Structure formats: structure tokens, C-alpha cells
Amino acid sequence: MKWVFIIFLVIIAILFLIIISKLTVLIQINHSPKSQDVRIKLSTWLGLIRYTIHIPLMKLDDDSASVVVKHEEKSNLKKENAKNKSEKFSPDEIIRAIKDSEKIIEHVANLHRIIKKFFKKVTISKLEWHSVFGIGDAAHTGIFVGLGWSVKGCLLGVISQYMRLKGQPHITITPLFQQLNSETKFECMFHFRVGNAMLAGIRLVKYWKGGLPKFKTKPLSMLSGSNSKNQ
């Protein structure tokens, strides 16, 4: 009986250590004309446990200045004659459609709250995004560079709204007015407690366990019905 109690205490202690452990995630994305790759590095317990995921996306052939990409297409589409259809909607159907829209909005809003609550506990300690861009024409390059700054600014605003930024992000775009080139280096390091991720996962599973809400309009009711059958 004594050994069972000791084993129980050891299991509880291990679970407690896992829950309070902080997981560090480093995402590195490199894009250049010669290669593209993504690295995701996971570490915890001050680097004692590490795991790296490497995803090579594309590499330039060393023998020739070309990229060989395997591509396969399958199609079983059949040509059909177009038919004009007209449908009538009664006031009751319109009211039911409005109520179903309200259910969809509520469903998405509840899911958004769960995700946002978890993201608020994520801390970003490093964010760098450097780009080099040019299309060979100065005027067009300037337009696309301005668009790139807008996109990066919007994404940075979304990230700062949902997560906690620790430190100043480093974002640059270097224009090449007389060259045709595109390079990007993205690096982001963020941290979160394993317990917070587990809690968010439990909430998502609990939230989706009931399936989609029951809709009253025919197309949406068929979707929710198929979902409930799969469960």
C-alpha cells in the first residue's frame, strides 16, 4: 500500500511538472530563388528536451537552372447542360434563414473566445520579418513594396491584439528597383504553458462534442445532420 501511494505521488508530481512547463516554439521560414524551407523547433525545460521539424519546400536543381515539380491531376468532371432554375422563398423560410445566421455567428463567436483566451497567454519574445523584393521596374516595385508594408503592418496589428509582444519586432522590406528578385526571412519565437494548451484543447473538444447547432433551413440542416451522424 505504501508503494502504491508513492507511485501515485510520483505520477501527480510528473503531471504537475508537465502542466507548469513552458514550451518554446521557434518558427523559421526562408524563401529565396534557390531554396525554400520551414523549420519548427520545439524546446522545454531550459532546452533539455528539443525537437526539430524540417520541411523543405523547394530546391533548385544543381545540374540546371530549373525546378522540377511533380504534378498530377485527376478529373472526373462531366460536361452538363446548364439549366436555369428559379426558386421562391416564403416569409417563414426567410425568418428561419435569419435565425440560422444568428446561430452560425454565435457558434463562431464562442469558438473565437476559446482561441483568443489561449492566445492571450502566448508570449512572443522574438519576431523578425525581412524581405527583399524587386520586379525589374522601379515604379511597379515601389507599388508592391508599399503593399507589402501594408500587409505586414496589418498582420503585426492582429498579432499584437491577440498575443503578448515582448520586445520590438524587426520588420524590413528592401526594394530592388532594377532587379528581379524575391527573398524573405521570417523568424518568430513564442512561449506558452503546456497546461494552458491542454486546457484550450479540452475546451475545444468539449465545445465541438455536441456538433453543429440544429439549423432550420434545409441546406444547413442537412449539414448539421450529417455531422451528428458521423459522431
N, C-alpha and C positions, 0 to 999 in steps of 0.2 A: 504493500500500500504506500509505503514511503517513496519507493522508486517511481511509482505512477504519479505521485504528487510532484516530484522533482522534474519528471519529464514534462508534465503539464506546465510547470513554471517556465521551463526552458522554451517550450513552444510559444507560450504567451510572450516571453521576452523577445524571441526572434520576430514574431509578428509585430510587436511594438516597434522594434528597430526598423523593420521594413516600412511601416506606416510613416514614421517620422523621417525616414531617409529622404534626402534631397537628390533628385535626378537632374543631371545636367545634360542638355541636348545641344550639340553643335551641328548646324547645317551649313555646308559649303557647296556652292554651285559655281562652276567655272564654265564659261562659254567663250569659245574662240573659233576662228575658221578651221583650225586643225583638230580640235577635240572639244568634247562636251562631257562633263561628268558631274555626278552628285555624290557627296559623301555626307553621311549622317553618323555622328559619333555620340554614343551614349556612355555616361560615366556616373558613378556614385561612390559614396564612402571615400571621398578625397582621392578619387582616381584608382582605388584598389580594384574596382570592378569596371572593366571597359569593354565596349562592343562597338564595332565599326561596320557600317553598311555602305558598300561602294556600288554605285550604279553608273557604269559607263554608257553614255547615250549614243555617242557617235565618234568615230575616229577616222582621220584622213588616211587613205591608202598610201603606204610608203613608196610603192612602185610607180604610182601615177598620181597626178593631182586631181583625183576624183574620189567620190564617196560611193561605195556600193551599198545599196539598201535593198534588203529582201522585201518584196512586196507581193501580197497575194490578195486577190479579190474574188469573192464569190457572190453570185447574184442569182436569185430565183424569182425576180420580178417579172411579171407578165403584163403585157400591154392590155389595158382595158379601155373601153369606150367611156368617155366622160358623160356623166348623166347630171342633168340639172335637177336639184331637189329643193323643195320649199317646205318649210316647217312652220307650224303655228304654235304659239305659246300662250297658254291661258294665264290669267292673273294669278291663279293659285300656284302654277308652276314657276312664275317669276318670283313670287314670295318665297317659295321653297328654295329656289336658287340663291336668293339673297341670304337666307338663313344658313345655307351650306357654306357660303362665302365667309360668313361670320365664324363658323366652326373651324374652317381652314386657317383663318387669321389667328384665332385663339390657339389652335394647335401649334402653329409655327411660333407664336409668341412665347408659349410655355417652353418649347424646346430651346428657343433663343435665350431664355432666362437661365436655364441649366448650363448652357455652354458659356454664357457671359459670366456667370458666377464662378466657374472654374478658371476662365481666362484672367479674371481679376486677381487670382492668386499666382499667376505666372509672372516671373520677373525676367526681363530681357537685360542682360548685362553687356552685350556687345551686338552692334548692328552696323554693318558696313555694306555698302552697295555702290560699286564703282563701275562705270560704263564708259566705253569708247565707241563713238559712232560716227559714221560718215557714209554718204551715198554718192560722192563724187561731184555734187553740185552744192555750192555754198548756200544758195537761197533755200533749197529743199532741206538741206542738212539743218539749217537754223530752225526751220519749222518743226522738224521731227525732234530736235533737241528740246525745244520748248514744250512739245507734247510729252516728251519723256520726263521733264521736270514736273509737269502737272500730274502724271501718273504716279511718280514716286512720292510726291507731296501728299496725294490722296491716300495712298497705301500707308504712309507713315502716320497720317492722322487717324486712320482706322486702327492701326496697331496701338498707338498711344491711348486711344479711347478704351480699348478692350484689355490691354495688358499694362503692366507697370514697367516703364522705361527707366533703367538705371544707367545714367551716363548719357553723353551726347552722341546721337547717331552720326555716322560719317557717310554722306551721300554725295557723289560727284558724277558729272557727265562731261566727258572731254570730247568736243566736236572735232572732227577731221573734215575740213571743208573741201579739200582737194583729193581725198582718198575714199575708196570704197572698202569699208571695214566695219565690223561689229564685234565687240568684246564686252563681256560682263563678268564681274566677280561679286558674288553675294555671300556674305558670311553673317550668321546670326547665332548667338548663344543665349539660351534661356534656361531657367531653372523652375522647378516646381516640386512640391512634396508628393511622394508616391501615394500617401493617404488621400490627398485631395483628388488625384487622378482616379483612385479606386472609388471614392465617394461619388464623383461625377459619373463614372461608368455604371455604378449601381443605380443612380437616379435615372440615367438614360434607359437602362434595361427595364426598370420599373415603369417608366413613362410609356415606353413602346410596347409593354406587355399586353396592354388592352387593345392594341391595334389602332387602326384609324377610326375616327368618330363615325357614327352612323349618319350617312347623308340621306336626304330625301329625294334629290333629283336622280334620275335614272343612271346617267353615266358614272357619277360619283358613288352611288350606292353599289354599283357593280364592282367598283374598285375596292371599297371597304369590305364588301362581302368576300371577294377573292382573298383579301389579306387575312380575314378571320379564319377562312378555311385552311390556309397554309399553316396557321398556328395550331 
